[in-house]
Structure formats: C-alpha cells, structure tokens
Amino acid sequence: MSTNKLGKQTNALHFGYDKDKQQTVSVPIYQTTAYAFDTSLQASNRFSLQELGNIYSRLTNPTCDVLEKRISVLEGGTASVVTASGSAALFYAVTNIAGSGDNVLVANKIYGGSTSLLFHTLKCFGIEAREFDIDDLSTLESKIDSKTKAIFFETLSNPQIAVADIEAIAAIAKKHKIISIADNTVASSYLCNPIAHGVDVVTHSLSKYASGQGSVLAGSITEREGLNELIKDNPRYAHFNEPDESYHGLVYTSLPLPNYTLRIRIALLRDIGASLSPFNAWLVLQGLETLAIRIKKHSKNALKIAKFLETHPKVESVSYPALESNKYYALSQKYFYKGRASGLVSFVYKGSLEEARKVVDSTSIFSIVVNIGDTKSLIVHPASTTHSQLSEAELKKVGILPNLIRLSVGIENIKDLKEDLKEALGE
C-alpha cells in the first residue's frame, strides 16, 4: 500500500523498515562504526557515489536510516538527515547554505539557544543574523539582499508560544528564491506540516515531543520535494552548482538526489561529525510510535491548564494559542491539526522576578527542568535559565519578561496538575 494512503500513526510504526529482510519485528540497533565491502571496487564506487550504501556510521547507519525515512514521511518531505542534537541540526541547516559574508533572516521569537547560535556563534563564522518581527512581516523584504541565504523561524515558538504565519513567510522566501527553514519542534510533525504550507526545510529537536522520554538528544533536517529546482543555477547557492574540491569535483546539482540534505551528509557530517548514534536513533523511534497519542494528551492538558491560569487572580497574562482570547488563535486553527497547540504554556506572574522564581520552587509534580516535551510536567523560569545568556535589552525585545514562567504540560492527571499549581501560586 502506498504511504500517501496511510495515516501518520501507521507510518510512525511501520514506515522505512523492511522486516522481511531482517526477520525482526522491532527495528534493530546497528551498533557499528563501519561496514565491510564485498570488493575494493564496491568501496570505491560508494565513495564516489556511483553506488549508494553504508560506508561509515558518521555518515549513514541502518538504524538512523529508518528514523530518517520516518521523519521524512511524517513531515511530508523527500529526504532527511538526523543529527546529534537539535542545535546541531540548526547549525547544519544554516551553514549548509551560508558562509562568511552571507546573512540569514531570523524571527525575533525563537528559543534562546537558537538565538545564541545564530546571532553570536555564527558571527564568528562571518554569518550575519538579521532579526525580523514574527508579528509584523511588513519590513521583512527590506532586510533581504543578494547575500541573504535563508529565512528562519519557529512554527510555534519557545517560550513565547507565538504562532508564525507560515504561508506568508514561505511566500516571501519563494518570491526572492531564498530557502525558508522552519523549526517544528514544539508543534511536532503530528500537529503541523510546514512543507505543506510552502516551507523548504524543516528542523527538529527530536529530544522533545518526538521522543517524549527526556532521555535522548537528537535532531533532524528535512527537505521538501523539488528543492533541487530552487537551488539549481541559483546564484545564492553557487557552491551547489560548482565543483566541490573536497569531493572529487562533485557538482551537487548534477545528481538526481535531494541536493540539500546530500551535502549535509557527505560534507558537513563528514567534516564536523555531529552524527546521531544508533542507540539514540532507536530511542527516538520508540517515541515516534506514541507521538500521536501523547501530543493529543499534551494539548488537552495544556488547554485546561491555560484556562485555569487565565482566570487566576495572581496571573497577569497567559500565552497559549488554543485559547480563544489569544492573538494567535486564528493562526493556530489554520496551521495546527484540529487547532491543538501542543504542550507549552507560558504565563506572566503578578510579582517580581524573585516571586516568580518562588512559584517555580513551590511546585511538586512540575519538575524544574529546562527540557520540554517530556511525558512528565516541567516548569522553568526562562529569564534566569534558558534565556539567561541574552542581555536585558535582548530579553525585552523577544518578550521574555522577568516574571515569565514556562510550563511544559505533561500527560499526568489534570486534577493533580491544577492542584500543584494552585498550591504554588498560593491559592
């Protein structure tokens, strides 16, 4: 049966693994560094890409291959590469197309670690990050020039819980023949498919909702079908159209393979090596099998918690797109499956920074953890943790207030979660 006739939950369980060959129902962990070649000619052919196959686990691995295929089908893409972390995925996604003297346009509301990577670390590589307002795209085009290589945003931002107008951003990128990159970590591939709305590349921290266990680090990069046409003969991406001296003079656009992820695999993974281990790939595969069930429960619990907080006298404001009062409600209904908005809820406490931290310290079921997407409920004070590397001006600009508290709502009994927050808030 064709995969396009199967539901996401079915593909998450079965796609990409041929059990007729290995005779095992579960995907095995291929814990190996390298692979034996039948002949020296076969080895030579694989290194020259005349024959596709495993060479070394820094580049490819059978367990990772199954995960890559499942991520691709869940995202509606044509090819994926998995990495050692979500940060590695973002680094590769950008440096695959941008170098010294280039710039990327970056949404103002994104994860603090991504802000640090894009605005500070990549600056050391000569790559400039230019900020644009996710809530006002009117000035976005004015920031584009001949050296602009990508437009990056999060479909559902962390921790501001802002929803991007995916189609509007993708349309601007398409107009200027620029690659659009959307991080889909918080929404997950079950609730949102950016590629279906015109995005070129999707990144994930698979450590979060995709795995759901809080026990693995992993990331992924997925490209849409037809991205080769955007890259071919595009002066913005000349290095894809010119011989790569480090790979036998290979011209990526001359190959009938997905060019974008191919270059990440055979150039960046080869040279930098932030590859995903087979064991971690296997852990993510276990998580994907229950993603559809978990994300529904996360979303259901989060909406109930958001409604509870919205009426609480000690809460100034609540950020959760599935609330009808939220300014992103219409966008969440447009882009997210059944309007579900995943498990992140942020709220501003009526009090000082110290008082907000006291609320965080007073919970018992909610654990003080900087991760998100765990089955267990988590709480954190972003200004002093996940975004502490930002200056006071940067915090204000991205909407991280000193009394903002972020919740990653788990799948526990909702009554228990409400009682925990009631006690912490002093009710």
Residue, then its C-alpha position, 0 to 999 in steps of 0.5 A: m500500500s502506498t504511504n500517501k494512503l496511510g495515516k501518520q500513526t501507521n507510518a510512525l510504526h511501520f514506515g522505512y523498515d523492511k522486516d522481511k529482510q531482517q526477520t525482526v519485528s522491532v527495528p534493530i540497533y546497528q551498533t557499528t562504526a563501519y561496514a565491510f565491502d564485498t570488493s575494493l571496487q564496491a568501496s570505491n564506487r560508494f565513495s564516489l557515489q556511483e553506488l549508494g550504501n553504508i560506508y561509515s556510521r558518521l555518515t549513514n547507519p541502518t538504524c538512523d536510516v529508518l528514523e530518517k525515512r520516518i521523519s521524512v514521511l511524517e513531515g511530508g518531505t523527500a529526504s532527511v538527515v538526523t543529527a546529534s542534537g537539535s542545535a546541531a541540526l540548526f547549525y547544519a541547516v544554516t551553514n549548509i547554505a551560508g558562509s562568511g559574508d552571507n546573512v540569514l533572516v531570523a524571527n525575533k521569537i525563537y528559543g534562546g539557544s537558537t538565538s545564541l547560535l545564530f546571532h553570536t556563534l555564527k558571527c564568528f563564522g562571518i554569518e550575519a543574523r538579521e532579526f525580523d518581527i514574527d508579528d509584523l512581516s511588513t519590513l521583512e523584504s527590506k532586510i533581504d539582499s543578494k547575500t541573504k541565504a535563508i529565512f528562519f523561524e519557529t512554527l510555534s515558538n519557545p517560550q513565547i508560544a507565538v504562532a508564525d504565519i507560515e504561508a506568508i513567510a514561505a511566500i516571501a522566501k519563494k518570491h526572492k528564491i531564498i530557502s525558508i527553514a522552519d523549526n517544528t519542534v514544539a508543534s511536532s510533525y503530528l500537529c503541523n506540516p510546514i512543507a505543506h504550507g510552502v516551507d523548504v526545510v524543516t528542523h527538529s529537536l527530536s529530544k522533545y515531543a518526538s521522543g517524549q522520554g527526556s532521555v535522548l538528544a537528537g535532531s533532524i533536517t528535512e527537505r521538501e520535494g523539488l528543492n533541487e529546482l530552487i537551488k539549481d543555477n541559483p546564484r545564492y547557492a553557487h557552491f551547489n552548482e560548482p565543483d566541490e574540491s573536497y569531493h572529487g569535483l562533485v557538482y551537487t546539482s548534477l545528481p538526481l538526489p535531494n541536493y540539500t540534505l546530500r551535502i549535509r551528509i557527505a560534507l558537513l557530517r563528514d567534516i564536523g561529525a555531529s552524527l546521531s548514534p544508533f542507540n539514540a536513533w532507536l530511542v527516538l523511534q520508540g517515541l515516534e510510535t506514541l507521538a500521536i497519542r501523547i501530543k493529543k494528551h499534551s494539548k488537552n492538558a495544556l488547554k485546561i491548564a491555560k484556562f485555569l491560569e487565565t482566570h487566576p487572580k495572581v496571573e497577569s497574562v497567559s500565552y497559549p494559542a488554543l485559547e480563544s482570547n489569544k492573538y494567535y488563535a486564528l493562526s493556530q486553527k489554520y496551521f495546527y491539526k484540529g487547532r491543538a497547540s501542543g504542550l507549552v504554556s507560558f504565563v506572566y506572574k503578578g510579582s517580581l522576578e524573585e516571586a516568580r522564581k518562588v512559584v517555580d520552587s513551590t511546585s511538586i509534580f512540575s519538575i524544574v527542568v529546562n527540557i520540554g516535551d517530556t511525558k512528565s510536567l516541567i516548569v522553568h523560569p526562562a529569564s534566569t535559565t534558558h534565556s539567561q545568556l541574552s542581555e536585558a535589552e535582548l530579553k525585552k525585545v523577544g518578550i521574555l519578561p522577568n516574571l515569565i514562567r514556562l510550563s511544559v504540560g505533561i500527560e499526568n492527571i489534570k486534577d493533580l496538575k491544577e492542584d500543584l499549581k494552585e498550591a504554588l501560586g498560593e491559592 
